[in-house]
Amino acid sequence: MGILSRKTKTLILVLVASLFLAVGLVPVHAATQYALSLNPGRTQEQSSPGVTVTLTVTGASSGQPYSFLLLVTDPSGAKSNATRSTIAPGSAFSFQLNYPSDFSRGSIKYVGQYNVNVAQTTPSVSASVASGHLDVGLTDKSTYERTYPVSIKADAYSSNETVRIDITHASLSAPDFPAFVNADPSGNVFFSWLTTPDLPIGNYNVTITGGSTVKAVRDSQSFLLDLTGVTIRGINVAQSSLMRSQTARFSFSADYLGGGPVQSGFATLLVTQPDFTIQQVPATYNATSARFEAGYRIPLVSMNGSWTALVKANSLQDSYGNSGPDSSPSADFIVTPASLSVDLNFTRGDIVIGNVVAIYSNITTPDGSSFAAGTVSAFVSPPGRPIGNQVNLLYDSSQRKWVGSYTVSTNDPSGVWLVKVSASDPYGNSGSGSTSSIVTVVAPVSQGSTLTLWFLTAFGAIAAGLLVGLFLLRRKRTFQHHLQVDLQAVSEEASKVKNQEFFQSIKEQIEKQREGKGS
């Protein structure tokens, strides 16, 4: 047999494939698959609205009839069933049933697991093509966060029967339990328990006991109670615009996720400057205002512009371990340079030429603190001088004042003197103040004039004393033997008056008195 060409081989393969398709020997679809779903997968004891049971079939033969038997076994072992037949409209189809309303003897009256099995009866018989289960409890959830309500429902009690509901944790009844309620005319029990933010976390157990009804499966179920979260309503800034050194005050309220206000604890605020420098500021709960409050003193070296404040994520902690928020709203405020307050005084009254005018200035920031770092200058303007003489002031920490002095010259006139003080720092904070008062410029008294004046005064005083003594001697001759006047001592005292050191002492005392008067 000769070797076939490639073209001949290809033609033969095409003819064979066509033949197989014509006689139906090659399958035209994949294997049939089944999927069962129940929605919801967990519910409470109640017949209505029930659970939607959905069966989905793929890989079916279009136009082929299909039949199924669905069987549900409840926690007591009782069984209920439903059947469904359909003709496949295509390779995939699905159908839905409601449990328990579409099932014979179906009910949801026991706590536990309901097993669902699907058997196919047409076109081929299979005892199980799909299965699933439904969980039934007394509560609407198996896990709760504090502050959320726990919904409790039960079924199959007598009409208007009084039942006992008990919730326990660590073998101890929860607050306000046990509770007694009546079933409705259909035998359904409804109850709601609102959890509080301070309840112990962990496993709780709920049981329902009928006054007369005894169920095949006891109504008892456990659930988990966990910590809850918090949210922030909004942040309030007491002042929308502040100067440096002032304190920005913030306040905000917080709520639990399940509802109700947070009434204890602390949080951390993030205060952000325009350059994204962040300061962490503690906030605490104030029972009087029923809000969280915080304050941040804005340093003199801070940036100007728009600042932002918000609560740091998950930094709020109440007294029971609940925390949050995941995120919080922000609040903006404006910061401007500080306007310094300048208060000053200076020496006034009579001032001798060559003596000094002492200048004292108390400078404070907007919050009342002492301004202690920067440049402070005084400008002294005697009458007729629009431009003052500049004096640099230094900070005296002992007095908490800026001090300096100006020496009075012979060209300084008497009259109303004006002193102005200006303060500033490298960060743009500044302020100024001024005051005025009458100053009398006094010429200094020469040394010779002073000595002559004091000499005459002293000599006159001694002479007057001698005259008084002689007069008394003449009037009181009968007591001459008791009066002893030492003329020589008087003469020596007069000699002391002439002594230069004595006059120098007198001069120094006069000058000290004038200086004291000038200050």
C-alpha positions, 0 to 999 in steps of 0.5 A: 500500500502506498504512502498517503499524502497529507491532503488525503489524510486530512480529508479522511479525518473530516469524513470520519468525524462527520459520520460520527456526528451524523449517528450521534456517537460524539457527545454534544454537552458536558456531564450534568451538574447540580447545585443547591443553595438556601437563602438565608442559610441561618434563620430563627424559629418562625415559619414565615417568611421561610427559606428559599431553596434553589436547585440549579442544573447545568449540562442538561439535555434540552427538552428532556423532562427532569423530576426531583424529590427534596427531603428535609430532616429537622433536629427532632428527626422529623422529615418533610418533602417536596417534589418538582418536575420540569422540562429542560428549556436548555442545557441549564435551568433552575427552580425554587421552593419555599421551606416550609410552605412548599413542603409537606409537614414542614416547619421551623420550630426547633433550634438546630440544623435542618438537613436538605437532600435532593434526589433525582427521579427522572430521567435517571434515578439518583438518591442524591444529586445535591445536599445542604443544610439550614441553621436555625436559632432563637436569635437573629445572629450568632455573634453580636457587638455590644449596644446592638439589640439581640432579637429572639424568636421562638415557635410552637408554643400554646396560644398566649402561653407565658414563657420564661426567657433566661440569658446567662453568662458564666452561669450568671443571669444577665441584668434583668433576667429571667424575663417572662413574656406571653406568646401570641395567639399563634404560639409565636414568641418575640423578644428583644434584648438591648445590650449595653456597652459595659456587659462582659464579653464572651459566650452567652446562652439563651433558653426559653421554657414554656409554662405548659409546652414541652418541645422535643428539642429544647429551646436553647442556644448560645451566642457570642458578645464582643466589643463594639466600635464608636463613631464621631459625629463631628469636631467643634473648634471653639474659635475659627481663628486664633493667634499664636500662643492662644489655646485651640479648644476642641470638643466632640461627641461619640456614639456606639455603632449600635446606638447611644452616646459614649460617656467615658474614656479618652482619645487622641486628636491629630492637629496638623499644621500647613506643612503637615507637621502633626501634634498629638493632643489628648482628649478626655470625656467631660461629664458636665458637658457630655463631650470629649474635650481637648486643648492645644496651645499654639507655640509662637514659632508655629506656622500661619495658615489653615490648620486641621484637627481630627481624631486619630483612628481607633484612639478613642477608648471608653472605660469598657474596652470599646474603641474607634473610630475607623475614621472621623471628620475633620475641622479647620481653623486659622492661625495668625501671628501673635499681637503682643501687648506692650505696657511700659513706664519710665522715670518722670518728674525732675531729672538732673542732666547726666542722670538716666531715664529708666524704662520698664516694659511688661510685654505679654503674648495673647494668652497673657504669658510673658514675652521673653525672647525677641527684639525690644527697642524703646524710642525716647522723644523729648518735646519737639523731636519727632524721631526718638532716640533708640534704646535697646531693652534687655529682658530681666527674668527676675522682674519679668520685664524688659529694662533699659535707660536713656541718659539726659543730655544738656540738649534735652528740653523739659516738657511732655516726653513720649516713650514708645516701645516696639517688640518683635521676633523672627517669626512675625509676632509683634506689638508696640505701646507708648506712654508720655509724661512731664519731665523737668530737666534740672541743671546740676548744682556746682560744688562751690555753691553747695559748700558755701551754702552749707557753710553759712547754714552750719555757721548760723546754726552754731552762732544761734546756739551760742546766743541762746546759751548766753541768754539763758546764762543771764536769765538763770544766774541762780543756777549758774553753778549747774550750767557748764558751757564749754566754750572750748568745745563750741570752738572745736565744733566750729572748726569741724564745720570748716573741715573739707571732709565734712562739706564733702559728706554734706554734698554727697547726701544732697546728690543722693537725695536728688537722685532719689527724687528723680527716680 
